[in-house]
Every structure is written in structure tokens, then in C-alpha cells.
Amino acid sequence: MSTNANLSIDRVSRRLAANQFFPEKQAKDLVVLHFTAGGSVAGAYQSWISTRERVATAYLVDLDGRIYETFDPSQWAYHLGVAAAHNPAWRQDRRSIGIEVVNWGGLKPGPIGSLCSWPNQYRNPYCLLTEENKYVRKSFRGLDYFAAFPEAQTEAVCRLTRQLCDQFGIPKQIPEAGRRENLDWPYYENYRGVASHQNFHAEKTDIGPAFDWERLSRTLVEHD
């Protein structure tokens, strides 16, 4: 059975208006994973439609694995925030398909053995330190804890990425383990495959150390 059999994508309820992305179709050779640094699809979507800056990704993946397509993935929007020296004519944004995954991202210790997410100076309660299934403890770019990705969501991200690679002929490869968390322009400027926002922006921590890259790699090559 195909890895992408019965992959359900909602192409209606979170569709962006035509003036919130760029309609011209582009050749694609890269998928870039992001997290929302928030707790809902609605929050990310609202932040995009509240401006006219055309910042968005083609897909949103909710905690329960539901997938929303916001515009045709052959089109594009700003999603990387890469300096012009490495992104002439928005080349990196044009050639890539962004997937935004609902996840709070980095966490910091709060009161009474808790972990808190970033809103209000990392005072938004997320979980208790005893709830070890809800976070990953690993130091990355100044943070020591990251929110976990639920099983259904991880499966959806892996299958969606596989489908996009099949659809656009994108190489089914992930970054080498030693470069996976790095900003490394000689490596990534012309890299083709699947990467994440942290590989293109020094101040970003998404997709972060909690994401299961090895599972994604297995899904990409399964049944080939």
C-alpha cells in the first residue's frame, strides 16, 4: 500500500485570499518544516490574514494530524526571512514548500516544577516537568526544553512531506545528522530535499530537536 494512501487534506477551510500569497507557479526542489510557536492552526492562520505581507506556508498541520492547504504548493509566499545576500529575488522562498506544524517550540522552566512557552516572556503554562511525554530535553540555541510532537501529527507531517516529494520530484533526503540543526550556507544554499527553518535563519529554532527526523527519513523511502 502507498505511504500516502488516504491522506486527507482540507483545501477549503483555511484557504488564503489571492492577495496573501504569490500566484505564479515555481519549480520546487525543497520542503521546509516550521513550527508555529503557538497552540493552534487558527492562531497561525489569523496572524497571516491580519497583515498584507504575504507571509505564510502552503500547509498547516494540527496537533491531531489534520492537514490544511492554504494555497497551491506550486505557488509561494514569504516564509524564510532569509537575508537578500543568500536569497536574491526571494529564490529560497520561491523554490521551497513550507509546512507549518502546530507546536509551542522552545520552553523554559516556570513556577512549581512547570514548563512554560514563549508568550508573555515564557509565562504561558505548558506542562509539568513530570509530564515527560510532552517535551524533549535538549539544549539548542539558548533553550533547554522543546514541546513534543504528538504521534498523529508526526505521522501526518511525514506522509505529507513524502507526497510533496513525489508530486514535485523533490529528492527524498534529509540533512546529514551533523548539519541538521545548523545554519550552513555553503551546504543549504543549493540543497535539495527536506530541511527546516533553523537551517536558513540563525535566530529560528524550528523545527527544533523534538522532531523525529529518522522517522521522516524512513517514511520518505518506504515502498520506493
N, C-alpha and C positions, 0 to 999 in steps of 0.2 A: 504494500500500500504506500502511496506517496506520502512523504512527510507533511505535505501541505493539504492533504485531503480534508475537506470540511472546514477549512479555515474561514471563519466568518468575519467579515469586515463591514462595519457600519459606514456607508459612504454618504449619509444624509444628515444625521442629527448634529454633527459638528463640522459641517461644511463651511469653509470660509468664503466670504464675498470675493468677487473677482478682483477688487481693488486691494486685497490684503495679501496677494502673492503675485508673482510674475508669470504670465500665461505662456510665454514662449517655451517650447519644448527643448530640452537639453539632452545631450548624451550623458549617461550616468555610468560611473565606474567606482562609486564609493557609497557605502552606507555608514552614517554616523549616528551613534547612540548617545542620547542625552537623558538626564532625569530632570523632573520639573522643579525640584526643591520645594515641593508642595504636596498636598494630600489628595488632590482630585483632578480629574480631567476638566471639570467645569472651571476650576481656578486658572489653569493654564490657558484654556480657551478664552476665557474672559480677558486675561491680560493681553492676548493678541488682538482681540477685536476692539479693545479700548484705545488703540493707537492706530495711526496710519503709516507706521514704519515698515510694514511688511516683514515682520519678524514672526516666524512660525516654522513648524516642521510638517511634513506631509502626513505623519501619523502620530497618534496618541494611543498609548496602551495603558489601560486602567489596572488597578490592583487585582481585579478579578479576571483579568485576561481579555476583557473586551477591547477590540481594536477599532479605532476611528480614523478614517481617511479624511483629511481636511482639504486637500486638493490633489489633483492628479500627480503621482510621483515623478512623471516626466517633466513637470514644471518645477519652479523653485521659489524659495524665499530666503531672506537673511536668517541664518541660524548659528553661524560660527563665530562672528565677531573677530575675524582674523585681520591683522594689520595689512594695509594695502601692499606692503613690500612682498608679502607672501600670498597675496590674494588679488592680483591685478584683474580689473574688470569683474570682481567677485567670482573668480574662477572656481575657488574651493566650494563656495555655496552653490554655484550652478551645476557642478559635476556630481554633487552628493545628494543623497536622500536622507533626510533627518527623521529619526524615530524618537519621540519624546515619551519617556516612561515615567508614570506617576510614582514618585519616591521622594521622601524628605531629604535624602542625601546625608550630608555630614551632621553629626550630633555632638553635643557637649554635655558633660555631667551637670546635673541640676540638683535641686534640694532633695534630701531624704532618699538617696540612692536611685535617683532617676536620671534619664537621658532626655535632653530637650533639643528640638530642631530650631532652625535659624530665625524664624520671625520673632520680633521683639527681643533682639540681641540674645538669641538662643534661650529664650524663656518659654517656648511653646512645648508643653509636656508631650513626650512621645511614648516612652515606656519606662519600666523599671530595669535596673541593671540585672536583676534576677531573671528577666524575660529574655534569655539568651537567644531564643529563636527569632527575635525581632531585630537583631542588629549583628553586625560583624565588627570585631575589634581589630583595627589595623590602622597604623599611622600613615597618613597621606596628605600632603600639602597643608600641614598645620592642624589637622583634625585626627582624632584617635578612634572615632566610632562612626559607623555608617549604617543607615537603615537597610534592613534586608529586603530582598525582592521575593514576594510570595511565589509559590510553585506555579500556579495558573498563569501568573503574569510572565514569569521566566519562560515558560513553555510557549506562550503567545509571541513573545519577542523573538525567540529562536526560530519559530516557524515562519513568522512574517519576514524576518531577515532572509531566510532561505528562499522564500517565494520571490522576494525582490531580486535576489541574486540570479535566480532562474529567469525571471522576466526580462532583466536588463543585461544579462550576460556579464554580471559583476563577478570577479574571482571570488570563490568561496574560501577565503582565507582571513585569519585574524592576525593581529600584530604578534611578533615574537614576544615571548614572555618577558624578556628583559627590557622591552620597549613599550610594553602595554600601558604603563602609567606615565610615560614620558612625553614631553613636548620635544620633538626631534625633527627639525625641519628638513635636513638632508634625507631623512627616511620617509617622512609623511607628505612632503610637498607633492610628490607624484605617486604616492602609494595607492594601490588599487585593492579593494576588498572591503572589510568591515573594520571600523575604528570607533573612537569615541571623542567627545568634545574636549576632554583633557589632553588629547594628542595634538590639538590645534590651538589651544589657548592656555597660557601659563597660569591663569588665575582660576580656571574652572576645575571642578573635582568630579564632573560627571563623565563617564558613567560610574566611576568610583570602584573601590576594591571589593564591594559586596556583590558585584555582578559575576555570574558564573560563566567565564569565557570558555572554559573547557567544554561545558555543555553546549554552548553555541557552536563551537568547532565541530563537535560530534554531529549536531543536527545539520550543519551545512553539508557534510559529506555523506550523510546517511542515505542509502539506497542509490547512490551515484554508480 
